[in-house]
Every structure is written in C-alpha cells, then in structure tokens.
Amino acid sequence: MALTEDLSIYRSMYKLLLALIDARNAFDKSFKYVVGERLVNTSLDCITLIHFANEDRHKGARAEHLDKFLIKFDVLKTLIMVCRDRRQFKKDSVLADVFVLVADVEAQAGAWRRSTAV
C-alpha cells in the first residue's frame, strides 16, 4: 500500500488546492468569502476522499470513496467555471494552470475508478 502523499492524484490535487488558494486571494470581496471559501473547502474534501480511497481495504469501499470523490470534484469544477465566467481569475496563466490540473486529476480519478470496477 502506497502512502497517500506518494500518489500522483494526491500530488496533483494538492497543487490544484494551492493554485485555488492563491487565486482566491485575488478574487473580488464578494466572491472571496463565499465562492472562494467553498472552492478551498471542496478541494480539501476531495483530498480527504483520496485518503479514504487509498486507505480503505473493504470490498467495494474504495470504489464508493472514488464515486464520492468524482461527485465532489464535479462540484469543484462547477465552482471553478462560475469563477471563470465572473472573471475572478485575475491572470489567464492561473486559470490555464487550474484547468491543466483539473484535467490531470480528472483523468487519474477516472482511471483509478475504472481499475476498481469488479
């Protein structure tokens, strides 16, 4: 069993969390404290679910945690799109980095979920 911190999906999700924290700091006040906090909290929830999926060895539990992760990650993507559409990402390079990390995490989560299918 690999340590969660050694998983590629964990490292990518952690980088995404850091990018979202940095981006949130530049959001307009009305977005920073509502949508920005939700972005960070949802990202932390996703990291928690990665931990659960990696650690839980009960039959079907890993798939259940990954299903919850994918749902939570969809919510995170929606929040990111709202911020993009409301022009809260002040630098295009930050938005590009966020989208690259989202695609990376999503691909890894999908592959991990498919590998746990019975």
N, CA, C and O atoms as CSV, one atom per row, in Angstrom:
chain,resi,resn,atom,element,x,y,z
A,1,MET,N,N,0.843,-1.175,0.000
A,1,MET,CA,C,0.000,0.000,0.000
A,1,MET,C,C,0.891,1.242,0.000
A,1,MET,O,O,1.767,1.391,0.851
A,2,ALA,N,N,0.658,2.107,-0.945
A,2,ALA,CA,C,1.416,3.346,-1.050
A,2,ALA,C,C,0.865,4.374,-0.070
A,2,ALA,O,O,-0.326,4.388,0.241
A,3,LEU,N,N,1.757,5.229,0.406
A,3,LEU,CA,C,1.296,6.353,1.201
A,3,LEU,C,C,0.475,7.263,0.305
A,3,LEU,O,O,0.788,7.437,-0.873
A,4,THR,N,N,-0.565,7.835,0.862
A,4,THR,CA,C,-1.421,8.710,0.076
A,4,THR,C,C,-0.619,9.851,-0.530
A,4,THR,O,O,-0.847,10.234,-1.678
A,5,GLU,N,N,0.310,10.389,0.230
A,5,GLU,CA,C,1.112,11.525,-0.235
A,5,GLU,C,C,1.998,11.165,-1.422
A,5,GLU,O,O,2.482,12.054,-2.124
A,6,ASP,N,N,2.216,9.877,-1.652
A,6,ASP,CA,C,3.031,9.432,-2.782
A,6,ASP,C,C,2.221,9.240,-4.061
A,6,ASP,O,O,2.798,9.070,-5.135
A,7,LEU,N,N,0.903,9.263,-3.960
A,7,LEU,CA,C,0.057,9.061,-5.130
A,7,LEU,C,C,0.084,10.291,-6.036
A,7,LEU,O,O,0.049,11.428,-5.566
A,8,SER,N,N,0.145,10.043,-7.320
A,8,SER,CA,C,0.162,11.131,-8.295
A,8,SER,C,C,-1.119,11.973,-8.219
A,8,SER,O,O,-1.069,13.197,-8.337
A,9,ILE,N,N,-2.257,11.316,-8.025
A,9,ILE,CA,C,-3.518,12.057,-7.940
A,9,ILE,C,C,-3.524,12.973,-6.715
A,9,ILE,O,O,-4.050,14.084,-6.773
A,10,TYR,N,N,-2.949,12.514,-5.622
A,10,TYR,CA,C,-2.868,13.343,-4.420
A,10,TYR,C,C,-1.997,14.575,-4.694
A,10,TYR,O,O,-2.376,15.697,-4.359
A,11,ARG,N,N,-0.842,14.357,-5.298
A,11,ARG,CA,C,0.060,15.487,-5.570
A,11,ARG,C,C,-0.589,16.495,-6.517
A,11,ARG,O,O,-0.450,17.704,-6.332
A,12,SER,N,N,-1.296,15.993,-7.532
A,12,SER,CA,C,-1.975,16.900,-8.464
A,12,SER,C,C,-3.108,17.659,-7.776
A,12,SER,O,O,-3.285,18.856,-8.005
A,13,MET,N,N,-3.867,16.970,-6.943
A,13,MET,CA,C,-4.964,17.616,-6.219
A,13,MET,C,C,-4.420,18.643,-5.239
A,13,MET,O,O,-5.019,19.702,-5.054
A,14,TYR,N,N,-3.302,18.343,-4.617
A,14,TYR,CA,C,-2.663,19.292,-3.695
A,14,TYR,C,C,-2.207,20.546,-4.444
A,14,TYR,O,O,-2.394,21.662,-3.958
A,15,LYS,N,N,-1.610,20.368,-5.623
A,15,LYS,CA,C,-1.204,21.519,-6.435
A,15,LYS,C,C,-2.424,22.349,-6.833
A,15,LYS,O,O,-2.370,23.578,-6.845
A,16,LEU,N,N,-3.520,21.669,-7.158
A,16,LEU,CA,C,-4.753,22.372,-7.507
A,16,LEU,C,C,-5.255,23.171,-6.303
A,16,LEU,O,O,-5.659,24.325,-6.452
A,17,LEU,N,N,-5.233,22.573,-5.127
A,17,LEU,CA,C,-5.641,23.280,-3.913
A,17,LEU,C,C,-4.809,24.546,-3.721
A,17,LEU,O,O,-5.359,25.617,-3.461
A,18,LEU,N,N,-3.492,24.429,-3.847
A,18,LEU,CA,C,-2.625,25.598,-3.677
A,18,LEU,C,C,-2.918,26.671,-4.723
A,18,LEU,O,O,-2.934,27.860,-4.405
A,19,ALA,N,N,-3.148,26.261,-5.962
A,19,ALA,CA,C,-3.471,27.224,-7.025
A,19,ALA,C,C,-4.789,27.938,-6.736
A,19,ALA,O,O,-4.912,29.141,-6.968
A,20,LEU,N,N,-5.768,27.198,-6.232
A,20,LEU,CA,C,-7.058,27.805,-5.920
A,20,LEU,C,C,-6.970,28.747,-4.720
A,20,LEU,O,O,-7.648,29.773,-4.684
A,21,ILE,N,N,-6.143,28.402,-3.745
A,21,ILE,CA,C,-5.942,29.304,-2.602
A,21,ILE,C,C,-5.314,30.607,-3.076
A,21,ILE,O,O,-5.754,31.692,-2.696
A,22,ASP,N,N,-4.283,30.494,-3.911
A,22,ASP,CA,C,-3.625,31.695,-4.437
A,22,ASP,C,C,-4.582,32.532,-5.279
A,22,ASP,O,O,-4.603,33.758,-5.169
A,23,ALA,N,N,-5.374,31.868,-6.120
A,23,ALA,CA,C,-6.328,32.593,-6.968
A,23,ALA,C,C,-7.396,33.265,-6.120
A,23,ALA,O,O,-7.784,34.403,-6.385
A,24,ARG,N,N,-7.869,32.561,-5.101
A,24,ARG,CA,C,-8.920,33.105,-4.232
A,24,ARG,C,C,-8.487,34.410,-3.580
A,24,ARG,O,O,-9.301,35.313,-3.389
A,25,ASN,N,N,-7.224,34.507,-3.243
A,25,ASN,CA,C,-6.729,35.717,-2.588
A,25,ASN,C,C,-6.875,36.957,-3.461
A,25,ASN,O,O,-6.890,38.075,-2.947
A,26,ALA,N,N,-6.982,36.772,-4.778
A,26,ALA,CA,C,-7.144,37.906,-5.690
A,26,ALA,C,C,-8.600,38.107,-6.118
A,26,ALA,O,O,-8.888,39.024,-6.887
A,27,PHE,N,N,-9.510,37.281,-5.642
A,27,PHE,CA,C,-10.924,37.426,-6.005
A,27,PHE,C,C,-11.491,38.732,-5.448
A,27,PHE,O,O,-10.984,39.287,-4.472
A,28,ASP,N,N,-12.559,39.207,-6.099
A,28,ASP,CA,C,-13.308,40.328,-5.559
A,28,ASP,C,C,-13.869,39.927,-4.198
A,28,ASP,O,O,-14.100,38.748,-3.932
A,29,LYS,N,N,-14.081,40.910,-3.354
A,29,LYS,CA,C,-14.513,40.630,-1.981
A,29,LYS,C,C,-15.777,39.776,-1.931
A,29,LYS,O,O,-15.881,38.876,-1.097
A,30,SER,N,N,-16.724,40.043,-2.802
A,30,SER,CA,C,-17.990,39.303,-2.771
A,30,SER,C,C,-17.804,37.828,-3.131
A,30,SER,O,O,-18.583,36.983,-2.691
A,31,PHE,N,N,-16.796,37.519,-3.914
A,31,PHE,CA,C,-16.525,36.133,-4.290
A,31,PHE,C,C,-15.548,35.458,-3.337
A,31,PHE,O,O,-15.643,34.256,-3.092
A,32,LYS,N,N,-14.625,36.219,-2.808
A,32,LYS,CA,C,-13.569,35.643,-1.965
A,32,LYS,C,C,-14.133,34.900,-0.763
A,32,LYS,O,O,-13.661,33.815,-0.425
A,33,TYR,N,N,-15.124,35.467,-0.127
A,33,TYR,CA,C,-15.592,34.906,1.137
A,33,TYR,C,C,-16.753,33.932,0.983
A,33,TYR,O,O,-17.121,33.264,1.949
A,34,VAL,N,N,-17.326,33.839,-0.180
A,34,VAL,CA,C,-18.413,32.885,-0.387
A,34,VAL,C,C,-17.934,31.780,-1.316
A,34,VAL,O,O,-17.767,30.637,-0.892
A,35,VAL,N,N,-17.718,32.112,-2.558
A,35,VAL,CA,C,-17.324,31.119,-3.552
A,35,VAL,C,C,-15.891,30.661,-3.324
A,35,VAL,O,O,-15.591,29.475,-3.463
A,36,GLY,N,N,-15.008,31.581,-2.977
A,36,GLY,CA,C,-13.607,31.227,-2.748
A,36,GLY,C,C,-13.435,30.244,-1.602
A,36,GLY,O,O,-12.669,29.286,-1.706
A,37,GLU,N,N,-14.143,30.481,-0.517
A,37,GLU,CA,C,-14.071,29.547,0.610
A,37,GLU,C,C,-14.646,28.188,0.234
A,37,GLU,O,O,-14.127,27.150,0.644
A,38,ARG,N,N,-15.717,28.202,-0.546
A,38,ARG,CA,C,-16.319,26.935,-0.987
A,38,ARG,C,C,-15.349,26.170,-1.889
A,38,ARG,O,O,-15.264,24.944,-1.813
A,39,LEU,N,N,-14.618,26.891,-2.741
A,39,LEU,CA,C,-13.594,26.265,-3.592
A,39,LEU,C,C,-12.554,25.538,-2.742
A,39,LEU,O,O,-12.234,24.377,-2.993
A,40,VAL,N,N,-12.043,26.223,-1.754
A,40,VAL,CA,C,-10.998,25.652,-0.905
A,40,VAL,C,C,-11.552,24.474,-0.107
A,40,VAL,O,O,-10.919,23.420,-0.037
A,41,ASN,N,N,-12.720,24.643,0.489
A,41,ASN,CA,C,-13.302,23.567,1.293
A,41,ASN,C,C,-13.624,22.338,0.456
A,41,ASN,O,O,-13.410,21.213,0.907
A,42,THR,N,N,-14.130,22.533,-0.745
A,42,THR,CA,C,-14.431,21.402,-1.622
A,42,THR,C,C,-13.144,20.700,-2.046
A,42,THR,O,O,-13.115,19.474,-2.156
A,43,SER,N,N,-12.091,21.458,-2.282
A,43,SER,CA,C,-10.798,20.865,-2.610
A,43,SER,C,C,-10.274,20.027,-1.452
A,43,SER,O,O,-9.742,18.936,-1.660
A,44,LEU,N,N,-10.421,20.530,-0.247
A,44,LEU,CA,C,-9.995,19.769,0.937
A,44,LEU,C,C,-10.828,18.502,1.097
A,44,LEU,O,O,-10.305,17.460,1.493
A,45,ASP,N,N,-12.124,18.587,0.792
A,45,ASP,CA,C,-12.976,17.391,0.825
A,45,ASP,C,C,-12.485,16.355,-0.183
A,45,ASP,O,O,-12.474,15.158,0.105
A,46,CYS,N,N,-12.083,16.813,-1.353
A,46,CYS,CA,C,-11.570,15.896,-2.383
A,46,CYS,C,C,-10.289,15.207,-1.899
A,46,CYS,O,O,-10.110,14.007,-2.106
A,47,ILE,N,N,-9.418,15.957,-1.267
A,47,ILE,CA,C,-8.188,15.370,-0.741
A,47,ILE,C,C,-8.509,14.334,0.331
A,47,ILE,O,O,-7.876,13.280,0.394
A,48,THR,N,N,-9.482,14.633,1.161
A,48,THR,CA,C,-9.905,13.680,2.192
A,48,THR,C,C,-10.411,12.389,1.563
A,48,THR,O,O,-10.090,11.300,2.039
A,49,LEU,N,N,-11.191,12.499,0.508
A,49,LEU,CA,C,-11.721,11.308,-0.159
A,49,LEU,C,C,-10.621,10.500,-0.839
A,49,LEU,O,O,-10.728,9.277,-0.931
A,50,ILE,N,N,-9.575,11.153,-1.315
A,50,ILE,CA,C,-8.418,10.428,-1.859
A,50,ILE,C,C,-7.769,9.604,-0.742
A,50,ILE,O,O,-7.410,8.444,-0.941
A,51,HIS,N,N,-7.627,10.215,0.421
A,51,HIS,CA,C,-7.079,9.483,1.567
A,51,HIS,C,C,-7.941,8.263,1.883
A,51,HIS,O,O,-7.418,7.160,2.040
A,52,PHE,N,N,-9.255,8.451,1.976
A,52,PHE,CA,C,-10.151,7.339,2.288
A,52,PHE,C,C,-10.050,6.233,1.240
A,52,PHE,O,O,-9.991,5.052,1.584
A,53,ALA,N,N,-10.031,6.613,-0.035
A,53,ALA,CA,C,-9.966,5.613,-1.108
A,53,ALA,C,C,-8.661,4.829,-1.039
A,53,ALA,O,O,-8.644,3.628,-1.307
A,54,ASN,N,N,-7.586,5.491,-0.688
A,54,ASN,CA,C,-6.297,4.810,-0.618
A,54,ASN,C,C,-6.205,3.888,0.596
A,54,ASN,O,O,-5.590,2.825,0.512
A,55,GLU,N,N,-6.791,4.267,1.692
A,55,GLU,CA,C,-6.633,3.529,2.945
A,55,GLU,C,C,-7.660,2.419,3.155
A,55,GLU,O,O,-7.363,1.436,3.833
A,56,ASP,N,N,-8.850,2.553,2.594
A,56,ASP,CA,C,-9.935,1.604,2.882
A,56,ASP,C,C,-9.773,0.337,2.050
A,56,ASP,O,O,-9.736,0.397,0.821
A,57,ARG,N,N,-9.678,-0.796,2.711
A,57,ARG,CA,C,-9.449,-2.076,2.037
A,57,ARG,C,C,-10.694,-2.955,1.985
A,57,ARG,O,O,-10.625,-4.071,1.470
A,58,HIS,N,N,-11.821,-2.492,2.497
A,58,HIS,CA,C,-13.040,-3.287,2.455
A,58,HIS,C,C,-13.555,-3.385,1.023
A,58,HIS,O,O,-13.437,-2.440,0.243
A,59,LYS,N,N,-14.122,-4.526,0.694
A,59,LYS,CA,C,-14.593,-4.770,-0.660
A,59,LYS,C,C,-15.628,-3.713,-1.057
A,59,LYS,O,O,-16.629,-3.514,-0.369
A,60,GLY,N,N,-15.370,-3.056,-2.155
A,60,GLY,CA,C,-16.280,-2.050,-2.682
A,60,GLY,C,C,-16.138,-0.680,-2.057
A,60,GLY,O,O,-16.663,0.295,-2.592
A,61,ALA,N,N,-15.443,-0.581,-0.940
A,61,ALA,CA,C,-15.330,0.709,-0.255
A,61,ALA,C,C,-14.497,1.705,-1.059
A,61,ALA,O,O,-14.823,2.890,-1.124
A,62,ARG,N,N,-13.418,1.213,-1.672
A,62,ARG,CA,C,-12.577,2.112,-2.467
A,62,ARG,C,C,-13.389,2.722,-3.606
A,62,ARG,O,O,-13.310,3.925,-3.852
A,63,ALA,N,N,-14.160,1.903,-4.291
A,63,ALA,CA,C,-14.993,2.404,-5.389
A,63,ALA,C,C,-16.015,3.412,-4.880
A,63,ALA,O,O,-16.297,4.408,-5.545
A,64,GLU,N,N,-16.566,3.152,-3.702
A,64,GLU,CA,C,-17.546,4.077,-3.123
A,64,GLU,C,C,-16.899,5.428,-2.820
A,64,GLU,O,O,-17.484,6.474,-3.103
A,65,HIS,N,N,-15.705,5.410,-2.250
A,65,HIS,CA,C,-14.992,6.666,-1.967
A,65,HIS,C,C,-14.651,7.396,-3.267
A,65,HIS,O,O,-14.748,8.621,-3.340
A,66,LEU,N,N,-14.257,6.649,-4.277
A,66,LEU,CA,C,-13.925,7.285,-5.559
A,66,LEU,C,C,-15.171,7.856,-6.229
A,66,LEU,O,O,-15.100,8.905,-6.870
A,67,ASP,N,N,-16.302,7.185,-6.090
A,67,ASP,CA,C,-17.556,7.739,-6.620
A,67,ASP,C,C,-17.895,9.054,-5.926
A,67,ASP,O,O,-18.292,10.022,-6.575
A,68,LYS,N,N,-17.738,9.083,-4.613
A,68,LYS,CA,C,-17.980,10.325,-3.859
A,68,LYS,C,C,-16.997,11.408,-4.285
A,68,LYS,O,O,-17.358,12.578,-4.413
A,69,PHE,N,N,-15.742,10.998,-4.504
A,69,PHE,CA,C,-14.737,11.955,-4.968
A,69,PHE,C,C,-15.151,12.567,-6.302
A,69,PHE,O,O,-15.080,13.783,-6.478
A,70,LEU,N,N,-15.582,11.727,-7.238
A,70,LEU,CA,C,-15.944,12.232,-8.562
A,70,LEU,C,C,-17.121,13.196,-8.496
A,70,LEU,O,O,-17.162,14.173,-9.243
A,71,ILE,N,N,-18.071,12.935,-7.616
A,71,ILE,CA,C,-19.198,13.856,-7.441
A,71,ILE,C,C,-18.714,15.179,-6.861
A,71,ILE,O,O,-19.065,16.249,-7.359
A,72,LYS,N,N,-17.919,15.102,-5.824
A,72,LYS,CA,C,-17.387,16.310,-5.187
A,72,LYS,C,C,-16.504,17.093,-6.166
A,72,LYS,O,O,-16.501,18.324,-6.169
A,73,PHE,N,N,-15.761,16.361,-6.990
A,73,PHE,CA,C,-14.891,17.010,-7.968
A,73,PHE,C,C,-15.716,17.731,-9.041
A,73,PHE,O,O,-15.308,18.785,-9.530
A,74,ASP,N,N,-16.868,17.172,-9.407
A,74,ASP,CA,C,-17.766,17.858,-10.346
A,74,ASP,C,C,-18.270,19.176,-9.760
A,74,ASP,O,O,-18.385,20.173,-10.472
A,75,VAL,N,N,-18.567,19.178,-8.469
A,75,VAL,CA,C,-18.974,20.416,-7.799
A,75,VAL,C,C,-17.829,21.426,-7.856
A,75,VAL,O,O,-18.047,22.608,-8.122
A,76,LEU,N,N,-16.617,20.954,-7.606
A,76,LEU,CA,C,-15.447,21.832,-7.670
A,76,LEU,C,C,-15.287,22.435,-9.070
A,76,LEU,O,O,-15.012,23.627,-9.210
A,77,LYS,N,N,-15.458,21.615,-10.089
A,77,LYS,CA,C,-15.348,22.120,-11.469
A,77,LYS,C,C,-16.413,23.171,-11.745
A,77,LYS,O,O,-16.142,24.157,-12.431
A,78,THR,N,N,-17.612,22.979,-11.225
A,78,THR,CA,C,-18.679,23.966,-11.413
A,78,THR,C,C,-18.314,25.289,-10.746
A,78,THR,O,O,-18.519,26.356,-11.326
A,79,LEU,N,N,-17.777,25.222,-9.538
A,79,LEU,CA,C,-17.345,26.443,-8.858
A,79,LEU,C,C,-16.240,27.156,-9.626
A,79,LEU,O,O,-16.223,28.385,-9.706
A,80,ILE,N,N,-15.320,26.382,-10.187
A,80,ILE,CA,C,-14.241,26.973,-10.991
A,80,ILE,C,C,-14.822,27.661,-12.220
A,80,ILE,O,O,-14.388,28.756,-12.579
A,81,MET,N,N,-15.799,27.029,-12.867
A,81,MET,CA,C,-16.418,27.646,-14.054
A,81,MET,C,C,-17.164,28.927,-13.698
A,81,MET,O,O,-17.138,29.891,-14.463
A,82,VAL,N,N,-17.827,28.948,-12.547
A,82,VAL,CA,C,-18.508,30.171,-12.102
A,82,VAL,C,C,-17.488,31.291,-11.928
A,82,VAL,O,O,-17.712,32.416,-12.375
A,83,CYS,N,N,-16.384,30.984,-11.286
A,83,CYS,CA,C,-15.338,31.991,-11.094
A,83,CYS,C,C,-14.753,32.450,-12.426
A,83,CYS,O,O,-14.476,33.633,-12.620
A,84,ARG,N,N,-14.571,31.503,-13.333
A,84,ARG,CA,C,-14.068,31.872,-14.666
A,84,ARG,C,C,-15.054,32.788,-15.378
A,84,ARG,O,O,-14.664,33.812,-15.939
A,85,ASP,N,N,-16.326,32.421,-15.355
A,85,ASP,CA,C,-17.341,33.208,-16.060
A,85,ASP,C,C,-17.541,34.589,-15.452
A,85,ASP,O,O,-17.917,35.528,-16.153
A,86,ARG,N,N,-17.295,34.715,-14.163
A,86,ARG,CA,C,-17.392,36.013,-13.474
A,86,ARG,C,C,-16.050,36.725,-13.402
A,86,ARG,O,O,-15.894,37.708,-12.678
A,87,ARG,N,N,-15.089,36.223,-14.158
A,87,ARG,CA,C,-13.769,36.827,-14.315
A,87,ARG,C,C,-13.058,37.077,-12.968
A,87,ARG,O,O,-12.509,38.151,-12.721
A,88,GLN,N,N,-13.093,36.058,-12.125
A,88,GLN,CA,C,-12.435,36.170,-10.824
A,88,GLN,C,C,-10.974,35.748,-10.874
A,88,GLN,O,O,-10.189,36.129,-10.005
A,89,PHE,N,N,-10.605,34.973,-11.872
A,89,PHE,CA,C,-9.196,34.617,-12.045
A,89,PHE,C,C,-8.527,35.799,-12.724
A,89,PHE,O,O,-8.755,36.055,-13.906
A,90,LYS,N,N,-7.712,36.509,-11.984
A,90,LYS,CA,C,-7.164,37.786,-12.463
A,90,LYS,C,C,-6.058,37.611,-13.498
A,90,LYS,O,O,-5.771,38.538,-14.256
A,91,LYS,N,N,-5.434,36.438,-13.538
A,91,LYS,CA,C,-4.388,36.167,-14.524
A,91,LYS,C,C,-4.804,34.962,-15.350
A,91,LYS,O,O,-5.214,33.937,-14.805
A,92,ASP,N,N,-4.696,35.088,-16.659
A,92,ASP,CA,C,-5.043,33.967,-17.533
A,92,ASP,C,C,-4.135,32.767,-17.291
A,92,ASP,O,O,-4.555,31.622,-17.460
A,93,SER,N,N,-2.891,33.030,-16.894
A,93,SER,CA,C,-1.963,31.923,-16.643
A,93,SER,C,C,-2.417,31.087,-15.446
A,93,SER,O,O,-2.229,29.870,-15.435
A,94,VAL,N,N,-3.005,31.720,-14.452
A,94,VAL,CA,C,-3.518,30.989,-13.285
A,94,VAL,C,C,-4.690,30.109,-13.712
A,94,VAL,O,O,-4.769,28.943,-13.327
A,95,LEU,N,N,-5.583,30.662,-14.496
A,95,LEU,CA,C,-6.732,29.898,-14.985
A,95,LEU,C,C,-6.268,28.723,-15.836
A,95,LEU,O,O,-6.818,27.627,-15.726
A,96,ALA,N,N,-5.271,28.933,-16.677
A,96,ALA,CA,C,-4.734,27.849,-17.507
A,96,ALA,C,C,-4.135,26.749,-16.635
A,96,ALA,O,O,-4.348,25.565,-16.895
A,97,ASP,N,N,-3.389,27.135,-15.605
A,97,ASP,CA,C,-2.811,26.149,-14.687
A,97,ASP,C,C,-3.901,25.357,-13.977
A,97,ASP,O,O,-3.786,24.142,-13.815
A,98,VAL,N,N,-4.954,26.042,-13.556
A,98,VAL,CA,C,-6.069,25.373,-12.879
A,98,VAL,C,C,-6.716,24.357,-13.810
A,98,VAL,O,O,-6.998,23.233,-13.395
A,99,PHE,N,N,-6.955,24.731,-15.056
A,99,PHE,CA,C,-7.597,23.809,-15.995
A,99,PHE,C,C,-6.714,22.602,-16.314
A,99,PHE,O,O,-7.221,21.492,-16.471
A,100,VAL,N,N,-5.410,22.807,-16.410
A,100,VAL,CA,C,-4.493,21.682,-16.637
A,100,VAL,C,C,-4.535,20.722,-15.452
A,100,VAL,O,O,-4.582,19.505,-15.635
A,101,LEU,N,N,-4.519,21.266,-14.247
A,101,LEU,CA,C,-4.576,20.417,-13.053
A,101,LEU,C,C,-5.919,19.699,-12.923
A,101,LEU,O,O,-5.965,18.539,-12.513
A,102,VAL,N,N,-7.000,20.377,-13.266
A,102,VAL,CA,C,-8.329,19.745,-13.235
A,102,VAL,C,C,-8.358,18.562,-14.196
A,102,VAL,O,O,-8.832,17.484,-13.836
A,103,ALA,N,N,-7.862,18.751,-15.402
A,103,ALA,CA,C,-7.843,17.667,-16.388
A,103,ALA,C,C,-6.979,16.505,-15.909
A,103,ALA,O,O,-7.338,15.342,-16.097
A,104,ASP,N,N,-5.853,16.816,-15.297
A,104,ASP,CA,C,-4.952,15.784,-14.786
A,104,ASP,C,C,-5.617,14.969,-13.673
A,104,ASP,O,O,-5.594,13.739,-13.703
A,105,VAL,N,N,-6.202,15.650,-12.704
A,105,VAL,CA,C,-6.856,14.960,-11.586
A,105,VAL,C,C,-8.032,14.138,-12.095
A,105,VAL,O,O,-8.224,12.996,-11.676
A,106,GLU,N,N,-8.808,14.709,-12.986
A,106,GLU,CA,C,-9.982,14.003,-13.501
A,106,GLU,C,C,-9.595,12.728,-14.248
A,106,GLU,O,O,-10.249,11.697,-14.093
A,107,ALA,N,N,-8.543,12.793,-15.052
A,107,ALA,CA,C,-8.084,11.614,-15.785
A,107,ALA,C,C,-7.590,10.532,-14.824
A,107,ALA,O,O,-7.898,9.353,-14.998
A,108,GLN,N,N,-6.837,10.931,-13.827
A,108,GLN,CA,C,-6.321,9.958,-12.862
A,108,GLN,C,C,-7.445,9.339,-12.034
A,108,GLN,O,O,-7.434,8.136,-11.775
A,109,ALA,N,N,-8.406,10.149,-11.622
A,109,ALA,CA,C,-9.525,9.634,-10.819
A,109,ALA,C,C,-10.367,8.660,-11.634
A,109,ALA,O,O,-10.788,7.620,-11.128
A,110,GLY,N,N,-10.609,8.997,-12.885
A,110,GLY,CA,C,-11.377,8.102,-13.754
A,110,GLY,C,C,-10.674,6.769,-13.968
A,110,GLY,O,O,-11.307,5.714,-13.934
A,111,ALA,N,N,-9.380,6.819,-14.186
A,111,ALA,CA,C,-8.612,5.591,-14.383
A,111,ALA,C,C,-8.588,4.760,-13.103
A,111,ALA,O,O,-8.722,3.537,-13.156
A,112,TRP,N,N,-8.422,5.410,-11.965
A,112,TRP,CA,C,-8.404,4.699,-10.686
A,112,TRP,C,C,-9.759,4.060,-10.425
A,112,TRP,O,O,-9.840,2.930,-9.945
A,113,ARG,N,N,-10.822,4.790,-10.745
A,113,ARG,CA,C,-12.165,4.264,-10.533
A,113,ARG,C,C,-12.420,3.048,-11.435
A,113,ARG,O,O,-12.977,2.045,-10.990
A,114,ARG,N,N,-12.011,3.148,-12.693
A,114,ARG,CA,C,-12.190,2.014,-13.625
A,114,ARG,C,C,-11.397,0.793,-13.175
A,114,ARG,O,O,-11.837,-0.341,-13.363
A,115,SER,N,N,-10.234,1.024,-12.584
A,115,SER,CA,C,-9.405,-0.100,-12.138
A,115,SER,C,C,-9.997,-0.803,-10.911
A,115,SER,O,O,-9.628,-1.939,-10.613
A,116,THR,N,N,-10.896,-0.149,-10.214
A,116,THR,CA,C,-11.512,-0.764,-9.036
A,116,THR,C,C,-12.833,-1.455,-9.379
A,116,THR,O,O,-13.450,-2.078,-8.516
A,117,ALA,N,N,-13.266,-1.345,-10.641
A,117,ALA,CA,C,-14.536,-1.967,-11.045
A,117,ALA,C,C,-14.415,-3.490,-10.925
A,117,ALA,O,O,-13.402,-4.089,-11.286
A,118,VAL,N,N,-15.464,-4.074,-10.414
A,118,VAL,CA,C,-15.466,-5.524,-10.200
A,118,VAL,C,C,-16.101,-6.224,-11.376
A,118,VAL,O,O,-16.197,-7.451,-11.385
